[in-house]
Amino acid sequence: MTTTPKSSAAAHLANGKPALDEVNRRLLDLLTDDPRASVPELAKAVGMSAPAVRERVNRLHDTGVIRGYRLDIDPAAVGLPVTAWVRIRPGPRQLPRIAELAQRTPQVSECHRISGEDCFLLKVHIPAVADLEDILDAFQLFGQTTSSFVVATPVEPRPARSH
């Protein structure tokens, strides 16, 4: 029989993920600022031994709190300076087709199922405004689209933090 410790660090949130103590929150903050920080650097910053920090970071991975590390590429630097958000209101029974098309469309960097009158929100990167036409045409086979071009990004995408 396994028993669960009654410490706040062992408590779980409703989603099954472990609650985060202050050390884990600090580690997440440090890794958010520098995902390539070494375990010894992290250990020094939180005042713990490297093996203890390695165990904590591994546990954050194993429990799914840290889902991975991603390369952040500037779309404009690779020839895709135009970003658009496209909302899609599907026709009857078209939800799966829209999700499949979004998955197959390389210009789509994000696809979210959303609430409201529209059911999907796509982030699209293209070389020029005119290049959105073919993408919209493909999705309009399955529903109504509404698009908006990004003019500026005052807040860059960032990891969620629970503070």
C-alpha positions in Angstrom: 0.0 0.0 0.0 1.3 3.5 -1.0 0.6 6.5 1.2 0.6 10.0 0.0 2.6 12.5 2.2 0.5 15.3 3.6 2.8 18.2 2.6 1.8 21.1 0.4 4.3 20.0 -2.2 2.5 16.6 -2.6 -0.9 18.2 -3.0 -2.4 18.0 -6.5 -4.5 20.5 -8.4 -7.8 19.5 -10.0 -6.1 18.7 -13.3 -3.9 16.0 -11.6 -0.8 18.1 -11.9 1.2 18.5 -8.7 0.8 21.8 -6.8 3.9 23.9 -7.0 5.9 24.9 -4.0 8.0 28.1 -4.0 11.2 26.3 -5.1 9.4 24.7 -8.1 7.9 28.1 -9.0 11.3 29.7 -8.8 12.8 26.9 -11.0 10.0 27.5 -13.6 10.7 31.2 -13.5 14.4 30.6 -14.0 13.8 28.2 -16.9 11.4 30.6 -18.5 14.0 33.3 -18.5 16.7 30.9 -19.7 15.5 27.4 -20.9 19.2 26.5 -21.4 20.3 27.1 -17.8 22.4 24.3 -16.4 21.4 22.3 -13.4 24.3 23.7 -11.4 23.2 27.3 -12.3 19.7 26.5 -11.2 20.9 24.9 -8.0 22.9 27.9 -7.1 20.0 30.3 -7.8 17.6 28.3 -5.5 20.2 27.4 -2.9 19.9 23.6 -3.3 22.2 20.8 -4.4 22.4 20.0 -8.1 21.0 16.4 -7.6 18.0 17.8 -5.7 17.3 20.3 -8.4 17.8 17.7 -11.1 15.2 15.5 -9.4 12.8 18.4 -9.1 13.2 19.4 -12.8 12.8 15.7 -13.8 9.6 15.5 -11.7 8.3 18.6 -13.4 8.9 16.9 -16.7 7.4 13.6 -15.6 4.2 15.1 -14.3 3.7 17.2 -17.4 4.2 20.6 -15.8 7.1 21.2 -18.2 5.8 19.9 -21.5 9.0 20.7 -23.5 11.3 23.3 -24.8 10.7 25.0 -28.1 12.8 26.8 -30.7 11.4 30.3 -31.2 12.0 31.3 -34.8 11.2 34.8 -36.1 8.8 34.2 -39.0 9.9 37.4 -40.7 13.5 36.1 -40.7 12.5 33.0 -42.7 10.5 35.0 -45.3 7.1 35.1 -43.5 6.7 38.7 -42.3 2.8 38.7 -42.4 0.9 37.2 -39.5 -2.9 36.8 -39.5 -5.4 35.4 -37.1 -8.3 33.5 -38.9 -11.5 32.6 -37.1 -13.6 29.9 -38.7 -17.3 29.2 -38.2 -17.7 25.7 -39.5 -20.6 24.4 -41.6 -22.6 21.4 -40.3 -20.4 18.4 -39.5 -17.2 20.1 -40.7 -15.3 20.4 -37.4 -13.0 17.4 -38.0 -12.3 18.5 -41.6 -11.2 22.0 -40.4 -8.9 20.5 -37.8 -7.4 18.1 -40.3 -6.8 20.9 -42.9 -5.2 23.1 -40.2 -2.9 20.2 -39.4 -1.9 19.8 -43.0 -1.4 23.5 -43.8 2.2 24.5 -43.1 1.4 28.2 -42.8 -0.8 27.5 -39.8 1.4 27.7 -36.6 -1.4 27.5 -34.1 -5.0 26.1 -34.2 -7.3 26.5 -31.2 -10.8 25.2 -30.7 -12.7 28.1 -29.2 -16.1 29.0 -27.7 -18.5 31.4 -29.2 -19.9 31.7 -32.7 -16.6 30.7 -34.3 -15.2 27.3 -33.4 -11.6 27.7 -34.5 -8.8 30.3 -34.2 -5.8 29.9 -36.5 -2.5 31.7 -36.5 -1.1 31.9 -40.0 2.3 33.1 -41.2 2.7 34.1 -44.9 5.1 36.0 -47.2 2.6 38.6 -48.3 -1.1 39.7 -47.6 -2.1 38.3 -51.0 -0.9 34.8 -50.0 -3.7 34.5 -47.5 -6.3 34.2 -50.3 -5.4 30.5 -51.1 -5.4 29.6 -47.4 -8.8 31.2 -46.9 -10.2 29.5 -50.0 -9.2 26.1 -48.7 -10.9 26.7 -45.3 -14.0 28.3 -46.9 -14.9 24.9 -48.3 -15.8 23.9 -44.7 -17.1 27.1 -43.2 -17.0 30.9 -43.0 -13.7 32.7 -42.3 -12.9 36.0 -40.7 -9.3 37.2 -40.7 -7.3 39.9 -39.0 -3.7 40.9 -39.7 -1.3 41.5 -36.9 0.0 45.0 -37.0 2.2 44.9 -33.9 2.9 42.5 -31.0 3.3 44.5 -27.8 3.4 41.3 -25.7 5.4 38.5 -27.3 4.1 34.9 -26.6 5.3 33.7 -23.2 4.8 30.8 -20.9 1.9 30.7 -18.5 3.0 31.6 -15.0 0.9 31.0 -11.9 1.6 34.0 -9.7 
